[in-house]
Amino acid sequence: MIGEYLFYNEVPHGVETIHCNGKTYSREEFVLEREKFLTRKIIKK
Protein backbone atom coordinates (compact mmCIF):
# COMPACT_ATOMS: atom_id res chain seq x y z
CA MET A 1 0.00 0.00 0.00
CA ILE A 2 1.22 3.46 -0.81
CA GLY A 3 1.47 5.86 2.12
CA GLU A 4 -1.62 8.06 2.44
CA TYR A 5 0.44 11.23 2.62
CA LEU A 6 1.56 10.72 -1.00
CA PHE A 7 -2.03 10.86 -2.26
CA TYR A 8 -2.59 14.36 -0.93
CA ASN A 9 0.36 15.86 -2.84
CA GLU A 10 0.67 16.46 -6.56
CA VAL A 11 3.31 14.48 -8.43
CA PRO A 12 5.71 16.87 -10.18
CA HIS A 13 6.05 16.71 -13.96
CA GLY A 14 8.97 14.61 -15.10
CA VAL A 15 8.47 11.92 -12.44
CA GLU A 16 8.03 8.58 -14.15
CA THR A 17 8.04 6.17 -11.20
CA ILE A 18 7.27 6.28 -7.50
CA HIS A 19 9.00 3.96 -5.05
CA CYS A 20 7.18 3.10 -1.84
CA ASN A 21 7.60 0.18 0.56
CA GLY A 22 9.97 -1.64 -1.79
CA LYS A 23 7.56 -1.53 -4.72
CA THR A 24 7.77 0.60 -7.85
CA TYR A 25 4.66 2.24 -9.29
CA SER A 26 4.50 3.91 -12.69
CA ARG A 27 2.95 7.36 -12.84
CA GLU A 28 -0.20 5.91 -14.44
CA GLU A 29 -0.55 3.23 -11.74
CA PHE A 30 -0.11 5.85 -9.06
CA VAL A 31 -2.80 8.11 -10.56
CA LEU A 32 -5.25 5.19 -10.67
CA GLU A 33 -4.50 4.25 -7.06
CA ARG A 34 -4.87 7.89 -6.03
CA GLU A 35 -8.30 8.15 -7.67
CA LYS A 36 -9.47 4.96 -5.93
CA PHE A 37 -8.18 6.21 -2.58
CA LEU A 38 -9.80 9.63 -2.86
CA THR A 39 -13.16 8.21 -3.94
CA ARG A 40 -13.11 5.84 -0.94
CA LYS A 41 -12.40 8.79 1.36
CA ILE A 42 -15.31 10.78 -0.13
CA ILE A 43 -17.70 7.82 0.20
CA LYS A 44 -16.76 7.26 3.86
CA LYS A 45 -17.57 10.87 4.75
JOMO-V743282 format. One record per backbone hydrogen bond with DSSP energy under -1.0 kcal/mol. CO is the residue of the C=O (numbers start at 1). NH is the residue of the N-H. If there is no record, write none. Layout:
CO/NH  CO/NH
This chain:
3/6  4/7  12/15  16/27  18/25  20/23  23/20  25/18  26/30  27/31  28/32  29/33  30/34  31/35  32/36  33/37  34/38  35/39  36/40  37/41  38/42  39/43  40/44  41/45
